[in-house]
Amino acid sequence: MFQATVVKWILLYLVISPTIFIICLSDLHSNNLLAAKRKRMSERVRKMFYHAYDNYMMYAFPHDELKPLTKTFTDSLSELGNLKLEHLPQQYNGSALTLIESLSSLVILGNYTEFEKAIIWLSENLSFDVDARVNLFECNIRVLGGLVSAHILATDSTNRLVQVIYKNQLLDLAEDLGRRFLPAFNTPTGLPYAWINLKHGVIADETTETSTSGCGSLILEMGALSRLTGDTRFETAALHALRKLWSMRSSLNLLGTTLDVATGDWIEYSSGIGAGVDSFYEYLMKAYVLFGRDEIWKMFQSAYIGVQKYFRHGPWYHEADMRTGTATYWQLTSLQAFWPGLQVLVGDIEAANSSHREFFKVWKKYGVLPERYLLDHQVLHPTEKYYPLRPELAESTFYLYQATKDPWYMEVGESIMNSLNAHTRVKGGFASIRDVTTMQLEDHQHSFFLAETCKYLYLLFDDSFLLNQNYIFTTEGHPLPVRSNWHEKLPKAYNLSNGSYIKTGKQRERSSAMSLQICPASMIHHEPNARRLESACHIPDTGADHRCFSDDDCGVDANTCRLRSCSLAGYCGLWSLI
């Protein structure tokens, strides 16, 4: 009897062992195929970036942006008095906007030689002492953000930049620009004018109308500038404007879209998460991560709940009246596609995935994402049918892949890349689309195509830049490092009751994405002995004892980003994987 039992176990072992071996080989083969595909895809994005960059440098530099169809340029950032482009003064050489926007992308691609050349040119030629009227918001996120981010990358000892050539030239330029911003904040409310003349300040009869994004999305760049220079005026001005704006919210914790900076009155009460408001929400969350101010976290938490309560309709987000919460416009705007990426940082992965899939369905329907889509009729907006190479869907795809490591998001990225190459690539660069129904092109290659669209697609397939440093990305895609000396204490709301632990030496530490400032969280570390960190996707179980009555009581696992489920015994866990 005993011998028969032994023989059965031996036979069972001989049957199971090859199966396990085959499974292991299969997993290894799949991982190798995935790594090879990521390498191929990242190289394709690299070629896209340089096709756009090289054509800009050849036909448009040092002006702002490239017109790829005619291989000419446009100075889109500036309004120089009443002069038209063909009558520009001889001494005006442009602000090299696309070059500034490309600086961090060059570092992420590992092109330090081109990065050094750009620094030298900018330090010798760029001047903000020009009679140019610029949009404060756009100049802040594109130029100031680009310079501050590039300065930090230039002084990073892990980068292969020849330190001899760099003497804080980019920071000096950024500080000069920041000082020229300050007169815009001299209003009765402290809310800044939307437009500022770089040489003369606020001009006579300047409009007092601005947007929520325009005056509420300055804190990252200006706050970082203060931390780097020691001049607190920049952060103080941006923070005062943010506080004032928040004080103007309705009882529903909603804000409008446009307002008057002189009176503090709302002009447009209808609002959503798209144009005119989008980056306000984004900068609340990211400013908290970067600077750790509890008051900003409380602002964001209240604002986020308001959005989910009054704007959300299934996977979509409509617009509503800030005073009543009543729906006003049922429409998708392409800028809304940033929202799933923000939700990843919040930890609301399920909602992020749901909305992202709907955005991608619209992308597949038209080949790209139209500027405006009417949700109530499921048709395009009659006039806003264009696609200006926007990055928001690629951005959210990158964040969702970082949080879940689901290969499906790489397939989405590949589809986006294929569409861009098929519909927008021309001999002189990448052109915007005027009409998504006909794919008629428009002669404009926006600088954010290099600052964001190509960057997020590249990071989707090659995230090695993120391995040694925790970064957040500004609304223009410029990376800013999360530094402990910039950061205040975490609020009690983020002291996890059932979080994961990491081992450091002989000690165990409670770990979370917020306490470690993982933005986005890197779930896979290439070093063999690297500690495994909890992802930002973590959602705790409802009960601290992990007891449950249904799957609704279970959260998202901290390490795998998989949904936990309720067992027959009434406990949450990853039972579907067992």
C-alpha positions in Angstrom: 0.0 0.0 0.0 2.8 2.4 0.9 4.8 1.6 -2.2 1.7 2.2 -4.4 1.2 5.6 -2.7 4.9 6.5 -3.3 4.6 5.5 -7.0 1.5 7.7 -7.4 3.3 10.7 -6.0 6.3 10.1 -8.2 4.1 9.8 -11.3 2.2 13.0 -10.2 5.5 14.8 -9.8 6.7 13.7 -13.2 3.5 15.0 -14.8 3.5 18.3 -12.9 7.2 19.2 -13.2 7.4 19.6 -16.9 4.2 21.6 -16.8 5.7 24.0 -14.3 8.9 24.2 -16.3 7.0 24.9 -19.5 5.0 27.7 -17.7 8.2 29.3 -16.4 9.8 29.2 -19.9 6.6 30.6 -21.4 6.7 33.5 -18.9 10.3 34.1 -19.6 9.6 34.1 -23.4 6.7 36.5 -22.9 8.8 38.9 -20.8 11.5 38.8 -23.5 9.0 39.6 -26.2 7.6 42.4 -24.2 11.0 43.9 -23.6 11.9 43.7 -27.3 8.6 45.3 -28.3 9.2 48.2 -25.8 12.6 48.8 -27.3 11.2 48.8 -30.9 8.4 51.2 -29.9 10.7 53.6 -28.0 13.0 53.8 -31.0 10.0 54.6 -33.2 9.1 57.5 -30.9 12.7 58.7 -30.8 12.6 59.0 -34.6 9.3 60.9 -34.4 10.8 63.4 -32.0 13.9 64.0 -34.1 11.9 64.3 -37.3 9.9 67.2 -35.6 13.0 68.6 -33.8 15.4 68.6 -36.7 12.9 70.2 -39.0 12.2 72.9 -36.4 15.9 73.6 -36.0 16.4 73.7 -39.8 13.4 75.9 -40.8 12.1 77.7 -37.8 14.8 78.2 -35.1 15.2 80.5 -33.3 11.5 81.5 -33.7 8.8 80.0 -31.6 7.2 77.2 -33.7 7.5 75.4 -37.0 5.0 75.6 -39.9 5.8 72.1 -41.4 3.9 72.3 -44.6 5.5 75.5 -45.8 8.7 75.0 -43.8 8.5 78.4 -42.3 8.0 79.7 -38.7 5.5 81.4 -36.5 6.1 83.5 -33.3 3.0 82.3 -31.6 3.9 83.1 -28.0 4.3 86.9 -28.4 2.3 89.8 -29.6 4.9 92.5 -30.3 3.0 95.7 -30.1 1.0 96.2 -33.3 3.6 94.7 -35.5 2.9 91.8 -37.8 5.3 89.0 -38.2 6.7 90.3 -41.5 7.5 93.6 -39.9 9.4 92.3 -36.9 12.3 94.4 -35.7 15.7 93.2 -36.9 17.0 92.7 -33.4 14.1 90.3 -32.5 15.2 86.7 -33.1 12.3 84.9 -31.4 12.1 83.2 -28.1 13.2 79.8 -29.3 10.1 78.4 -27.7 10.3 74.9 -29.2 13.9 74.6 -28.3 13.1 75.5 -24.6 10.2 73.1 -24.7 12.5 70.3 -26.0 15.2 70.6 -23.3 13.9 68.0 -20.9 12.9 65.7 -23.8 16.5 65.8 -25.0 17.7 64.7 -21.5 15.1 61.9 -21.3 16.3 60.7 -24.8 19.9 60.8 -23.5 21.1 63.5 -26.0 23.3 65.5 -23.7 25.4 66.9 -26.5 22.3 68.7 -28.0 21.2 69.7 -24.5 24.6 71.4 -23.9 24.4 73.2 -27.3 21.0 74.4 -26.5 22.1 75.8 -23.1 25.0 77.6 -24.6 22.8 79.2 -27.3 20.1 80.2 -24.9 22.6 81.7 -22.4 24.2 83.8 -25.1 21.2 84.9 -27.1 17.9 84.7 -25.2 16.6 87.9 -23.7 13.3 88.8 -22.2 13.9 92.5 -22.4 11.6 92.8 -25.4 8.4 94.9 -26.1 6.3 91.8 -26.3 2.8 91.1 -24.8 2.6 87.5 -23.7 0.0 85.3 -22.1 1.1 84.8 -18.5 -0.2 81.3 -18.2 1.3 80.0 -21.5 4.6 81.8 -20.9 4.7 80.3 -17.4 4.1 76.7 -18.3 6.1 76.7 -21.5 9.1 79.1 -21.0 9.5 79.4 -17.2 8.7 75.8 -16.6 11.0 74.7 -19.4 13.9 76.8 -18.0 13.4 75.7 -14.4 13.2 72.0 -15.3 16.2 72.2 -17.6 18.2 74.0 -14.9 17.5 71.2 -12.4 18.4 68.5 -15.0 21.6 70.4 -15.9 22.7 70.5 -12.2 21.9 66.8 -11.6 25.1 65.0 -11.0 23.7 61.8 -12.5 23.4 63.4 -15.9 26.4 63.4 -18.2 26.6 67.2 -18.7 29.9 68.9 -18.7 29.6 71.0 -15.5 32.3 73.4 -16.6 30.0 75.0 -19.2 27.0 75.4 -16.9 27.0 78.3 -14.5 23.2 78.5 -13.7 22.5 80.4 -16.9 19.1 78.9 -17.3 18.2 79.7 -13.7 19.3 83.3 -14.3 17.0 83.5 -17.3 14.1 82.0 -15.4 14.6 84.4 -12.5 14.6 87.4 -14.9 11.4 86.1 -16.5 9.8 85.5 -13.1 10.5 89.1 -12.1 8.8 90.3 -15.2 5.7 88.3 -14.3 5.3 90.0 -10.9 3.6 93.2 -12.1 0.7 91.1 -13.4 -0.2 90.3 -9.7 -0.7 94.0 -8.8 -4.5 93.8 -8.8 -7.1 94.6 -6.1 -7.7 90.8 -5.7 -4.1 89.5 -6.1 -5.4 87.5 -9.1 -3.0 88.1 -12.0 -3.8 89.7 -15.4 -3.9 87.2 -18.2 -1.5 89.3 -20.3 1.8 91.0 -19.5 4.3 93.0 -21.5 7.7 91.7 -20.7 9.3 95.1 -21.1 6.7 97.5 -19.8 4.5 95.4 -17.4 0.8 95.7 -17.6 -0.2 98.0 -20.4 -2.9 100.6 -20.2 -6.5 99.3 -20.7 -5.4 95.7 -20.4 -8.3 93.3 -20.2 -9.1 92.1 -16.7 -10.7 88.9 -17.8 -8.8 85.7 -17.2 -9.5 82.0 -16.7 -9.4 79.7 -13.7 -6.5 77.9 -15.2 -4.8 81.2 -16.1 -4.6 82.4 -12.5 -4.7 79.1 -10.6 -2.0 77.1 -12.5 1.2 79.1 -11.6 2.2 77.5 -8.3 4.5 74.7 -9.6 6.8 76.8 -11.8 6.8 79.9 -9.6 7.1 77.8 -6.4 10.0 75.9 -7.8 11.7 79.1 -8.8 11.4 80.5 -5.3 12.9 77.3 -3.8 15.8 77.5 -6.3 16.6 81.2 -5.9 15.6 81.9 -2.4 13.3 84.7 -3.6 10.0 84.0 -2.0 8.1 86.6 -4.0 7.3 84.2 -6.8 5.7 81.5 -4.7 4.0 84.0 -2.5 2.3 85.7 -5.5 1.2 82.4 -7.0 0.0 81.0 -3.6 -2.0 84.2 -2.8 -3.7 83.9 -6.2 -4.5 80.3 -5.6 -6.0 81.0 -2.1 -8.1 83.9 -3.5 -9.4 81.8 -6.3 -10.3 79.0 -3.9 -12.2 81.5 -1.7 -14.4 82.3 -4.7 -15.7 78.7 -5.0 -19.4 78.0 -4.6 -21.0 76.2 -1.7 -20.7 73.0 -3.9 -16.9 73.5 -4.0 -17.1 74.2 -7.7 -15.5 77.1 -9.7 -16.4 78.8 -12.9 -14.4 79.2 -16.0 -13.6 82.9 -16.4 -13.5 85.8 -14.0 -12.5 89.4 -13.5 -9.2 90.0 -11.7 -10.1 93.5 -10.7 -13.5 92.8 -9.1 -13.2 89.1 -8.2 -16.5 88.4 -9.9 -17.2 85.4 -12.0 -17.9 86.0 -15.7 -18.7 82.4 -16.8 -20.4 80.2 -14.2 -20.4 77.0 -16.3 -17.4 74.8 -15.7 -16.0 71.3 -16.1 -12.6 69.6 -16.2 -11.7 70.9 -19.7 -10.4 74.1 -21.2 -10.2 77.0 -18.9 -10.2 74.9 -15.7 -8.3 71.7 -16.3 -4.8 72.6 -15.0 -6.3 74.2 -11.8 -7.2 70.7 -10.6 -4.0 69.2 -11.8 -1.9 71.8 -10.0 -3.7 71.4 -6.7 -2.7 67.7 -6.6 0.8 68.2 -8.0 1.6 71.2 -5.8 0.7 69.1 -2.8 3.0 66.4 -3.9 5.8 68.8 -4.7 5.5 71.1 -1.6 3.5 69.1 0.8 1.2 71.9 2.0 -1.8 70.5 3.9 -4.0 73.4 2.9 -3.5 72.5 -0.8 -4.3 68.9 -0.2 -7.6 69.9 1.5 -8.4 72.2 -1.5 -7.8 69.4 -3.9 -9.8 66.8 -1.9 -12.8 69.0 -1.7 -12.5 70.0 -5.4 -12.1 66.4 -6.5 -15.2 65.3 -4.6 -17.1 68.2 -6.2 -16.1 67.1 -9.7 -17.0 63.5 -9.1 -20.4 64.5 -7.7 -21.5 67.2 -10.1 -19.6 66.6 -13.4 -19.3 62.9 -13.7 -21.9 60.9 -15.6 -20.7 57.3 -15.9 -17.3 57.4 -17.6 -17.9 60.9 -19.0 -17.6 64.3 -17.5 -20.1 67.0 -18.6 -20.1 70.7 -17.7 -22.3 72.2 -15.0 -23.3 75.5 -13.3 -20.9 76.1 -10.4 -23.8 77.5 -8.3 -26.4 74.7 -8.7 -24.5 71.7 -10.1 -27.0 71.6 -13.0 -25.6 70.2 -16.2 -25.0 72.8 -18.9 -23.0 71.3 -21.8 -22.8 67.6 -22.5 -19.5 67.6 -24.4 -16.1 65.9 -24.5 -13.1 68.2 -25.1 -9.7 66.8 -25.9 -8.1 68.6 -22.9 -10.3 66.5 -20.6 -8.2 63.5 -21.5 -5.6 64.5 -18.9 -8.1 63.6 -16.1 -7.4 59.8 -16.0 -3.7 60.6 -15.5 -4.5 62.8 -12.6 -6.8 60.1 -11.2 -3.8 57.7 -11.2 -1.9 60.0 -8.9 -5.0 60.2 -6.6 -5.3 56.4 -6.6 -8.7 56.3 -8.4 -7.6 53.7 -10.9 -10.9 52.2 -11.7 -12.5 55.5 -12.6 -9.3 56.5 -14.5 -9.4 53.3 -16.6 -13.1 53.7 -17.3 -12.8 57.3 -18.7 -9.6 56.5 -20.6 -11.2 53.7 -22.5 -14.0 56.0 -23.6 -11.5 58.6 -24.8 -9.7 55.9 -26.7 -12.9 54.8 -28.4 -13.4 58.3 -29.7 -9.8 58.3 -30.9 -10.3 55.0 -32.8 -13.5 56.3 -34.3 -11.9 59.3 -35.9 -8.2 58.3 -36.0 -7.3 61.1 -33.6 -9.1 62.9 -30.8 -11.2 65.8 -32.0 -11.2 69.0 -30.1 -14.8 68.8 -29.1 -17.3 66.0 -29.2 -21.0 66.3 -28.3 -21.9 63.5 -25.9 -25.6 64.0 -26.0 -25.7 63.5 -29.8 -22.6 61.3 -30.2 -21.3 63.5 -33.0 -18.6 66.0 -33.6 -18.9 69.7 -32.8 -19.8 71.4 -36.1 -16.8 73.8 -36.0 -14.2 72.5 -33.5 -13.2 69.4 -35.5 -9.5 69.9 -35.3 -6.6 68.0 -33.6 -3.5 70.1 -32.8 -1.3 67.2 -31.9 -2.4 67.3 -28.3 -0.7 65.0 -25.7 -3.4 64.4 -23.1 -4.4 60.9 -24.1 -0.8 59.7 -24.4 -0.2 61.3 -21.0 -3.0 59.3 -19.3 -2.0 56.2 -21.1 1.5 56.5 -19.7 0.3 57.0 -16.2 -2.1 54.1 -16.3 0.6 51.8 -17.6 2.9 52.9 -14.8 0.1 52.1 -12.2 -1.1 48.8 -13.6 1.7 47.4 -15.9 -1.1 46.2 -18.1 0.4 45.6 -21.6 -2.9 46.8 -23.1 -1.9 50.4 -22.5 1.2 49.8 -24.6 -1.1 48.7 -27.4 -3.0 52.0 -27.0 0.3 53.9 -27.2 1.3 52.0 -30.3 -2.1 52.9 -31.9 -1.6 56.6 -31.0 1.8 56.5 -32.5 0.6 54.8 -35.7 -2.2 57.4 -36.1 0.3 60.3 -35.7 2.6 58.9 -38.3 -0.2 58.0 -40.7 -2.2 61.2 -40.5 0.1 64.1 -39.3 3.7 63.3 -40.4 4.8 65.3 -43.4 8.2 65.9 -44.9 8.7 69.1 -42.9 7.7 67.7 -39.5 4.3 66.9 -38.0 1.3 69.0 -38.9 -1.9 69.6 -37.0 -5.2 68.4 -38.4 -7.8 71.0 -39.3 -10.7 68.6 -39.8 -10.7 65.0 -38.4 -13.4 63.9 -40.8 -11.3 64.7 -43.9 -7.8 64.7 -42.2 -7.1 68.0 -43.9 -3.9 69.3 -42.4 -3.1 72.7 -40.8 0.4 74.3 -41.1 1.4 74.3 -37.4 3.6 72.0 -35.3 2.9 73.1 -31.7 5.9 73.1 -29.3 4.0 70.8 -26.9 4.3 68.0 -29.5 8.0 67.8 -28.5 7.5 68.8 -24.8 4.7 66.3 -24.1 3.3 64.1 -26.9 6.6 62.5 -27.9 7.8 62.6 -24.3 4.9 60.6 -22.8 4.9 58.1 -25.7 8.6 57.6 -25.2 8.3 57.2 -21.4 5.5 54.7 -21.9 7.9 52.4 -23.7 11.2 53.4 -21.9 10.8 54.6 -18.3 14.5 54.3 -17.4 14.6 58.1 -16.8 12.3 57.6 -13.8 14.3 54.9 -12.0 16.7 57.0 -10.0 14.5 60.0 -9.1 10.9 60.8 -8.2 9.4 63.4 -10.6 6.1 65.1 -11.1 5.4 66.6 -14.6 4.0 70.1 -15.0 1.0 70.6 -17.3 3.4 71.2 -20.1 5.3 67.9 -19.4 8.4 69.5 -17.7 9.7 67.2 -15.0 10.3 68.6 -11.5 12.0 66.4 -8.9 10.3 65.7 -5.6 12.8 66.8 -2.9 12.5 66.3 0.8 13.8 69.8 1.5 11.0 71.3 -0.6 8.4 69.2 1.2 6.4 69.7 4.4 5.0 66.9 6.5 2.3 64.6 5.1 -1.3 65.1 6.4 -2.8 62.5 8.8 -5.2 61.5 6.0 -2.3 59.6 4.3 -1.2 57.6 7.4 -2.3 54.2 6.1 -4.0 51.9 8.5 -3.4 48.8 6.4 -0.6 49.8 4.0 2.2 47.6 2.8 5.6 47.6 4.5 9.1 47.8 3.0 12.2 46.4 4.6 15.3 48.7 4.9 18.1 46.8 6.6 16.6 45.2 9.8 13.8 47.7 10.1 10.3 47.6 8.5 8.8 50.9 7.4 5.2 51.7 6.4 5.2 52.6 2.7 2.9 54.4 0.4 3.1 56.2 -2.9 2.5 59.5 -1.1 5.0 59.0 1.7 7.6 58.1 -0.9 6.5 60.7 -3.4 6.4 58.2 -6.3 4.9 60.1 -9.2 4.3 58.2 -11.2 5.0 55.0 -9.2 7.6 52.8 -10.7 6.4 49.3 -10.0 9.2 47.4 -11.7 12.8 48.0 -10.7 15.6 46.8 -12.9 18.1 46.3 -10.0 17.9 42.8 -8.7 18.0 43.7 -5.0 15.9 46.9 -5.2 13.1 47.3 -2.7 9.6 47.0 -4.0 7.6 50.2 -3.4 3.8 50.6 -3.1 2.1 52.0 -6.2 0.0 55.1 -6.3 -2.9 52.8 -7.4 -3.3 51.5 -3.8 -6.9 51.8 -2.5 -7.3 50.4 1.1 -10.0 47.9 1.9 -13.1 49.4 3.6 -12.4 47.6 6.9 -9.1 47.8 8.7 -9.5 44.0 9.5 -10.0 43.3 5.8 -13.5 41.7 6.5 -16.0 42.1 3.7 -19.5 41.3 2.6 -19.0 41.9 -1.1 -16.3 42.9 -3.6 -17.3 46.5 -3.1 -15.7 46.4 0.3 -12.3 45.5 -1.1 -9.7 47.9 -2.6 -6.8 47.8 -5.0 -3.7 45.8 -4.0 -0.7 48.0 -3.1 1.9 46.0 -5.0 0.2 44.5 -8.0 -2.5 47.2 -8.7 -5.0 44.4 -9.1 -8.5 44.6 -7.7 -9.0 42.6 -4.5 -12.1 40.5 -4.1 -14.2 39.1 -1.3 -13.8 35.4 -0.5 -16.5 33.1 0.7 -15.1 33.4 4.1 -15.6 37.1 4.1 -12.0 38.4 3.7 -10.5 40.7 1.0 -7.6 39.4 -1.0 -6.2 38.5 -4.4 -8.2 35.3 -4.5 -8.6 35.3 -8.3 -4.8 34.9 -8.7 -4.7 31.8 -6.5 
